[in-house]
Amino acid sequence: MSARRVEALPRLPDAGMADVEPEPSTAGAPPEAGLPAATSAEPLVIEPQSGLAMPDLAELWRYRELLFFLIWRDIKVRYKQTVLGASWAIIQPFFTMVVFSLFFGRLAGVPSDGLPYPIFSFAALVPWAFFAHGLMQSAGSLVANQNLVKKVYFPRLAIPIAAVLAGGIDFLIAFCVLLGMMAFYGIAPTAQIVWVVPLLLLALVTALGVGLWFAALNVQYRDVAYVVPFTVQLWLLATPVAYPSSMLPEPWRTLYGLNPMAGVVEGFRWTLLGTHSAPGPMLAVSALAAVAILVGGVFYFRRMERSFADRV
């Protein structure tokens, strides 16, 4: 064991006692930034959690360097040994937009709130791609990192969080393409563009909340790996990506916000394209639903966390 602090995994509740691991000698080695300070006289105590455990945000912050490393690793691995590299961040939403424009915009005649259908659908596909990528990657993150989970102690929340945040690079690339399309269609961004950041945060909260549920379930039931892609496809159809939510009358349009991505998608169109009706009530419902999903996901993840190392 090197001088770097490497901690033991907690035992399952049948032990019923706290695990005490002697601290490895750190004589002559300065503590590293982002890792908890360790001294030879300070034993590490890891206790199994019981009931609803609150997330230890202070501990997560102490391991921020590890979180950054996991994000950077996920970004590098994603396009490694690919011919087109990061171009896939543009190709996927762009060709989806082409298909939607052909079948929904041209053949089916789906309304687009008075906007050209390609920009109407692409403005929704950009946040949707960020959400879908974050959800799918975080759902399988614990199983994909099972060797790390079995051998080293660190806040397990760091793994799905890193999987979601790694999609931020793809979002930035696709968002630049969206700005280029807006310029092509003569749509100038307004001061409402500042709402893009809160809307992106809402998409992140939704992806992380659902991802935490699936990641914890996937450790115990590998069927989740087959359920997640199917869920994403159904969620896409249930989200107003290919059609506007204005097709629904009130109060059903507001209740539609129970799907958090409905508020995100309509919010993007409103902030960037200047659609006529602001999705205020729908967006409020979406924000509440996203927070509820995240809180539930965090507590379920923390409850199942004690058994990850033995079941993964």
C-alpha positions in Angstrom: 0.0 0.0 0.0 1.5 3.3 -1.0 1.6 6.4 1.0 -1.6 7.6 -0.6 -4.5 7.1 1.6 -6.3 3.9 0.6 -9.2 2.9 2.8 -10.9 -0.4 3.5 -14.5 -1.2 2.4 -17.2 -1.2 5.1 -18.5 -4.6 6.1 -22.2 -5.6 5.7 -24.5 -5.0 8.6 -24.1 -8.5 10.0 -20.9 -7.4 11.5 -22.8 -4.9 13.6 -19.6 -3.2 14.6 -17.5 -0.5 13.3 -14.5 -1.4 11.2 -11.2 0.1 12.3 -8.3 0.1 9.9 -4.8 1.0 11.0 -3.6 4.0 9.1 -0.7 3.3 6.7 2.5 5.2 7.5 2.6 8.6 5.8 6.0 9.6 7.2 7.7 12.0 4.9 4.8 12.2 2.5 2.8 15.5 2.4 -1.0 15.2 2.2 -2.4 15.6 -1.3 -4.9 18.3 -2.2 -8.5 17.0 -2.6 -7.9 13.9 -0.4 -8.6 13.9 3.4 -5.6 14.6 5.5 -4.1 11.5 7.1 -1.7 11.1 10.0 -0.3 7.9 11.5 -2.1 8.6 14.8 -5.5 9.0 13.2 -7.3 5.7 12.6 -10.0 5.5 9.9 -13.4 4.4 11.2 -16.0 3.3 8.7 -19.4 2.4 10.1 -22.3 0.8 8.2 -25.2 3.1 7.7 -28.7 2.2 8.9 -32.1 3.6 7.8 -32.2 6.8 5.7 -28.7 8.1 5.5 -28.1 11.7 4.6 -25.5 12.3 1.8 -22.2 13.4 3.2 -21.5 16.4 1.0 -18.4 17.4 3.1 -16.9 14.0 2.4 -17.8 14.3 -1.3 -16.0 17.7 -1.4 -12.9 16.2 0.2 -12.8 13.7 -2.7 -13.3 16.4 -5.3 -10.0 15.6 -7.0 -11.1 12.0 -7.5 -14.4 13.3 -8.9 -12.5 15.5 -11.4 -10.3 12.5 -12.4 -13.4 10.3 -13.0 -14.9 13.0 -15.2 -11.8 13.4 -17.2 -11.3 9.6 -17.6 -14.9 9.2 -18.8 -14.4 12.0 -21.4 -11.2 10.5 -22.7 -12.5 6.9 -22.8 -15.7 7.8 -24.6 -14.2 8.6 -28.0 -11.0 6.6 -27.7 -10.3 4.6 -30.8 -13.2 6.2 -32.7 -12.6 7.5 -36.2 -14.9 10.6 -35.9 -14.1 11.3 -32.2 -16.1 14.1 -30.6 -18.0 14.6 -33.9 -20.4 12.0 -32.6 -21.7 14.7 -30.2 -23.0 16.5 -33.3 -23.8 13.6 -35.6 -26.3 11.9 -33.2 -28.6 14.9 -32.5 -28.2 16.3 -36.0 -29.3 13.2 -37.9 -32.1 12.6 -35.4 -33.2 16.1 -36.3 -33.1 15.2 -40.0 -35.2 12.1 -39.4 -37.7 14.0 -37.3 -37.9 16.8 -39.9 -38.6 14.4 -42.7 -41.2 12.2 -40.9 -42.9 14.5 -38.4 -42.3 17.9 -40.0 -42.7 17.1 -43.7 -44.8 13.9 -43.9 -47.0 14.1 -40.7 -47.3 17.9 -40.7 -46.7 18.2 -37.0 -47.0 21.9 -35.9 -43.8 23.6 -34.7 -45.1 26.8 -33.0 -44.5 28.8 -36.2 -40.8 28.0 -36.3 -38.9 26.1 -39.0 -39.2 22.4 -38.0 -35.4 21.6 -38.1 -34.5 24.4 -35.6 -37.6 23.6 -33.5 -36.6 19.9 -33.1 -32.8 20.5 -32.8 -33.4 23.0 -29.9 -35.1 20.2 -28.0 -32.7 17.5 -29.0 -29.6 19.2 -27.5 -30.8 19.1 -23.9 -32.5 15.8 -24.5 -29.1 14.2 -25.7 -27.4 15.5 -22.5 -30.1 14.0 -20.4 -30.2 10.7 -22.2 -26.5 10.3 -22.1 -26.2 11.1 -18.4 -29.0 8.7 -17.5 -27.6 5.8 -19.5 -24.0 6.3 -18.4 -24.9 6.8 -14.7 -27.2 3.8 -14.6 -24.4 1.5 -15.6 -21.6 3.3 -13.8 -21.3 1.2 -10.7 -21.1 -2.1 -12.6 -18.6 -0.6 -15.0 -16.4 0.5 -12.1 -16.9 -2.7 -10.0 -13.2 -3.3 -9.6 -12.8 0.2 -8.1 -15.9 -0.3 -5.9 -14.6 -3.6 -4.5 -11.1 -2.5 -3.6 -11.1 1.2 -2.5 -13.3 3.2 -0.2 -14.5 6.6 -1.5 -17.9 8.2 -1.7 -19.8 6.0 -4.2 -21.9 9.0 -5.3 -18.8 10.3 -7.1 -19.2 7.6 -9.8 -22.7 8.4 -11.1 -22.1 12.1 -10.7 -19.0 11.9 -12.8 -20.8 9.9 -15.5 -23.5 12.7 -15.8 -21.1 15.6 -15.7 -18.9 14.0 -18.4 -21.7 14.7 -20.9 -21.2 18.4 -20.5 -18.6 18.5 -23.2 -20.9 17.0 -25.7 -23.6 19.5 -24.7 -21.3 22.4 -25.3 -20.3 21.1 -28.8 -24.0 20.5 -29.8 -25.0 23.9 -28.3 -22.5 25.7 -30.6 -24.1 23.9 -33.5 -27.5 25.1 -32.3 -26.3 28.7 -32.2 -25.0 28.2 -35.8 -28.4 27.0 -36.9 -30.1 29.9 -35.2 -27.8 32.2 -37.2 -28.7 30.3 -40.4 -32.4 30.8 -39.8 -32.0 34.4 -38.7 -32.9 33.9 -35.1 -30.9 36.1 -32.8 -30.5 35.1 -29.1 -32.1 37.5 -26.6 -31.5 38.2 -22.9 -33.6 35.2 -22.1 -30.6 33.0 -23.0 -29.4 33.4 -19.4 -32.1 30.8 -18.5 -30.1 28.1 -20.4 -27.9 27.5 -17.4 -30.8 26.9 -14.9 -32.5 24.7 -17.5 -29.3 22.7 -18.1 -29.1 22.3 -14.3 -32.6 21.0 -14.2 -31.8 18.4 -16.9 -28.7 17.4 -14.9 -30.7 17.0 -11.7 -33.3 14.8 -13.6 -30.6 12.7 -15.2 -28.7 12.2 -11.9 -31.8 11.5 -9.9 -33.1 8.8 -12.3 -29.5 7.6 -12.8 -29.0 7.0 -9.1 -32.1 4.9 -8.9 -31.1 2.8 -11.8 -27.4 2.6 -10.7 -28.3 1.2 -7.3 -30.9 -1.2 -8.8 -28.4 -2.4 -11.5 -26.0 -3.7 -8.8 -28.7 -6.1 -7.6 -30.7 -6.7 -10.8 -28.8 -6.8 -14.1 -32.1 -6.6 -15.9 -31.8 -2.9 -15.4 -29.2 -2.8 -18.2 -32.0 -3.9 -20.6 -34.6 -1.7 -19.1 -32.7 1.6 -19.3 -32.5 1.9 -23.1 -36.2 1.0 -23.4 -37.0 3.6 -20.8 -35.1 6.3 -22.6 -36.9 5.5 -25.9 -40.3 5.7 -24.2 -39.3 8.9 -22.3 -38.3 10.5 -25.6 -41.8 9.9 -27.0 -43.4 11.2 -23.8 -41.3 14.4 -24.1 -42.3 17.2 -26.5 -39.2 16.9 -28.7 -40.9 16.1 -32.0 -44.1 18.0 -31.2 -45.0 21.1 -29.1 -46.6 21.0 -25.7 -49.0 23.7 -26.9 -51.0 21.0 -28.5 -52.3 20.3 -25.0 -54.9 22.6 -23.4 -54.6 23.8 -19.8 -54.5 22.4 -17.2 -53.1 19.3 -18.9 -50.2 21.3 -20.2 -49.1 22.3 -16.7 -49.5 18.7 -15.5 -47.4 17.7 -18.4 -44.5 19.3 -16.4 -44.5 16.2 -14.1 -42.2 14.9 -16.8 -39.2 17.2 -15.9 -37.8 17.0 -19.4 -41.0 18.6 -20.8 -40.2 21.7 -18.8 -36.6 21.6 -19.9 -37.3 21.2 -23.6 -40.0 23.9 -23.7 -37.8 26.1 -21.7 -35.0 25.8 -24.2 -37.3 26.7 -27.0 -38.6 29.7 -25.1 -35.2 31.1 -24.1 -33.5 30.5 -27.5 -36.2 30.6 -30.1 -38.6 33.0 -28.5 -41.7 30.8 -28.7 -44.9 32.8 -27.8 -45.9 31.2 -24.5 -43.5 31.1 -21.6 -43.7 27.7 -19.9 -43.7 29.2 -16.4 -46.3 26.9 -14.6 -45.0 23.8 -16.5 -41.4 24.7 -15.6 -42.3 25.1 -11.9 -43.9 21.6 -11.9 -40.9 20.2 -13.7 -38.5 21.7 -11.2 -40.5 20.2 -8.2 -40.7 16.8 -9.9 -36.9 16.8 -10.7 -36.0 17.7 -7.1 -38.3 14.9 -5.8 -36.7 12.4 -8.1 -33.2 13.5 -7.1 -33.9 13.4 -3.3 -35.5 9.9 -3.6 -32.6 8.7 -5.7 -30.0 9.9 -3.3 -31.6 8.4 -0.3 -32.2 5.0 -2.1 -28.6 5.1 -3.3 -27.3 5.7 0.2 -29.5 3.0 1.6 -28.2 0.4 -0.8 -24.6 1.7 -0.8 -23.5 -0.5 2.1 -23.9 -3.7 0.0 -22.4 -2.5 -3.3 -19.0 -4.0 -2.8 -20.4 -7.5 -2.1 -23.1 -7.6 -4.8 -21.6 -5.7 -7.7 
